[in-house]
Amino acid sequence: MKTAFITGAATGIGEGLVLKLQSTGWRVYAGYRSAAPENSRWHQLDNVVPLRCDVQSEDDIRCVVERIEGDVGQLDLLINNAGCPGNSGVIEAADMDDYRRTFEINFWGPLAVAQAFMPLLRNAKGRIVNTTSASVYLTIPMGSSYPVSKVALKALSNHMRMEMAPFGVDVTSLEPGGVETPMTELGDDVGEMQWNTIPEPLRSQYKQYFLDGASAIGDNFKLYSAAHFAEQVYKKMIVPKKTKPSYLIGPGAAALPWLHRLLPTQQVLNIWTRMFSKK
Ligand SMILES: NC(=O)c1ccc[n+]([C@@H]2O[C@H](COP(=O)([O-])OP(=O)(O)OC[C@H]3O[C@@H](n4cnc5c(N)ncnc54)[C@H](OP(=O)(O)O)[C@@H]3O)[C@@H](O)[C@H]2O)c1
């Protein structure tokens, strides 16, 4: 039986991946932080073991590694899934604590977890999946901390891929492009929340030029269910013997990398500027 560890597995994409792997015969260690594991749909399923793991806690990470090492001595699959959206506001007035916290969870956490599991992954010639985001292809006013932290994780993932390849450990990044989860349940006041991160008089100045994310994107964008998304991840990223460096999976997301392949950077920036600007 193959063994996986997934961070942030109590909700959303992580919960869906636990269910998919368990149903296909994997033993899954499901990392959780504040969301109660008893409320997860995998609670009490065979071969699913909940383990507390705040990716910002060295102690939690060490305990999880020791537990899996003691149980099975190796790890076939690590999915660095835990992440947070960040709400740092415009760069000129960014809440630097929020910016750092976003990096702690989206970049330093996955790095620390991957580093700690590398010996067990070598033992199994296993695989690391680092969850970034389709936002690595976007430029978003008032919301830079999230995409920038995910771009950093994507670059790190490529470095890991190169360094681990000689030891038979495969590393790839997963770029979700719209999945129905607690993170995408934005609520009606999300635009207002974004503006409130900017103190006056700057807020009024930025309002003359930019739309908040909710107003720019609207509420008609499509989302995959977590179950359908997990199916896709399983088929494309878990089953194959070898992976590509990254996988963009989501409804309508496939065109994003092509913009960057076909157009100079300024023209791509112009597209996002038009999308997020007041007409
Ligand atoms: N949904 C999408 O459309 C989408 C798009 C692009 C990328 N992603 C990425 O996909 C991943 C999963 O997100 P999701 O959409 O499934 O949202 P979600 O349900 O909110 O899942 C995020 C999970 O991360 C956990 N987490 C946050 N901080 C943590 C920490 N310090 N240590 C351990 N766990 C922590 C959360 O646990 P708590 O309950 O403790 O907060 C939560 O279970 C994230 O990396 C996200 O950035 C999602």
The ligand as an ORCA input file, in Angstrom:
! r2SCAN-3c Opt
* xyz 0 1
  N      -9.686     26.946     -4.659
  C      -9.034     27.480     -5.677
  O      -9.657     27.882     -6.697
  C      -7.535     27.617     -5.637
  C      -6.938     28.311     -6.703
  C      -5.553     28.418     -6.703
  C      -4.806     27.848     -5.688
  N      -5.410     27.193     -4.649
  C      -4.554     26.618     -3.613
  O      -5.024     25.324     -3.266
  C      -4.659     25.038     -1.916
  C      -5.882     24.551     -1.141
  O      -6.805     25.628     -1.031
  P      -8.397     25.429     -1.021
  O      -8.935     26.159     -2.174
  O      -8.715     24.015     -0.830
  O      -8.807     26.311      0.242
  P      -9.078     25.898      1.762
  O     -10.198     24.928      1.845
  O      -9.174     27.174      2.498
  O      -7.752     25.101      2.143
  C      -6.611     25.687      2.659
  C      -6.148     24.776      3.770
  O      -4.868     25.231      4.195
  C      -4.853     25.125      5.588
  N      -3.858     25.991      6.184
  C      -3.777     27.340      6.175
  N      -2.718     27.743      6.874
  C      -2.111     26.637      7.342
  C      -0.971     26.388      8.127
  N      -0.220     27.389      8.638
  N      -0.634     25.106      8.399
  C      -1.371     24.081      7.924
  N      -2.481     24.236      7.199
  C      -2.848     25.514      6.912
  C      -6.259     25.509      6.031
  O      -6.467     25.017      7.324
  P      -7.159     25.906      8.498
  O      -8.512     25.360      8.603
  O      -6.332     25.690      9.669
  O      -7.105     27.334      8.060
  C      -7.100     24.827      4.973
  O      -7.447     23.504      5.365
  C      -4.047     26.332     -1.356
  O      -2.640     26.251     -1.413
  C      -4.555     27.392     -2.318
  O      -3.717     28.518     -2.363
  C      -6.768     27.075     -4.605
*
